[in-house]
Amino acid sequence: MTGPGMYLCRLHDIADGGARGFDPRGDGRDTVFVVRQGMRLHAYRDDCPHVAGAPMAWRKDAYLNGDGSRIVCSAHGAQFDIASGACTLGPCLGQALARVALAIDGGGGIWVTGDV
């Protein structure tokens, strides 16, 4: 499949209000995750700013708190605003997740268009 970058999945493959991790470079671990809120997608590197290289999810695709209102780091309990990636609670206050640029094609395909 060809497009504007690295293909991740189709929009309907991510549940509304849910999150999903991806391994677009084929490294054997998720390096990007996407949170879906309706038709809005928020993508970040799967890397806590508190400790470089620390994955965010405590298990596959488990990036959000219980009510789905915040992104949570499994290693430190830090909480992040979904829309901005800013840390709102925890050891990395004043820091933010690294945003990843996405594009959605006419068929609903989601593509990473920036660095991962």
N, C-alpha and C positions, 0 to 999 in steps of 0.2 A: 504494500500500500504506500503510495507516495503522497506527500503533502508538504506543508510549510515547516516541518521540523521532525521531531520524533513522536510517533504515534503512541498514545496511551490506551485509549478505549473509546467507546461511544458514550455520549452523555447519559443515556438510560442505564448504563452499567454501574453508575454511582447513584445510590439511593438519595433522594432528596432529604437533606438533614444529616447525611452520612459522610463518611470519609473513606478514602481508599489509597493505599500506597502502591508505588510503581517502581520498577527497575528499568528505566529507559535505556541505560547504557549496557545492560546485561552483566552487571557486576556481581550478581548473586544476592543482592540485598536491596531493599527499597531505598532509593535516594531522593525520591520526590513523593509528596502526598497531596491529594486534592480533596477539598471539602466542598460539597455542593449545598447551596442554599437556593432552592428554586432553580432559576436559570442562571444564577451567579455561581461562578467557580472561583475558589481561592486556592492557589497552589504555592507550596513552600518546599524548600529543601528539608529532607528528613534528618535534621541535625540541630540539636538544641544549642542555642547561643551560649549557654552557661558552661558547657564542656564540649568542645569541638569533637565531632564524631559520635556523640551520644544520640542514638536513635530515639525518636519521640514515642513510638507506639510500644505498649507493653506486650502486645501480641499482634498478629497480622491485622492490619486495618483498624486497630483500636487507638485512634488519635484524639477522640473527644471525651469530655467528661460525661457523666451519667445522663444529663438532660440535653446533651448536644449543643450547649451554649458556648463552650470554650474548647480550645485545643489544650491538651495536657501532656507534659513531658513525663514519661513513665519513670525516668531515673531520678528526677528532682521534685516532681509535683508542681513545677512551675505551670502557670496558666497563661494562655495567650488569646487575645482577641482574634476571632476568626477572620474578620474583614481586613484588619491591618497587620496582623501578625505580631503586634506589640505585646510584650510581657505585662500582664496586669497583676500578677501575684507570684511571689517566689524569688529565688536567688538571682534572677537575671532582670529585675526591674530596670527599666531604662534601655533595654535591648529589645531586639525583635527577630523573628524568624526571617530567613532570606527568601524573598518572594521569587517565584518562578513564572515566567511569562508563558501564557497559553493562547491558543487559537482554537476556535471551533469551526469546522468546515460545514458546508451546506447539508451534509448527511448526518450531522451530529457527532462527527469524529473529533476527539480532543487531542491536540498536538502540543507538545512542549516546543516553544519557539525561542527560548532563551537558554542560558547555561544551566546545567544540572550537576 
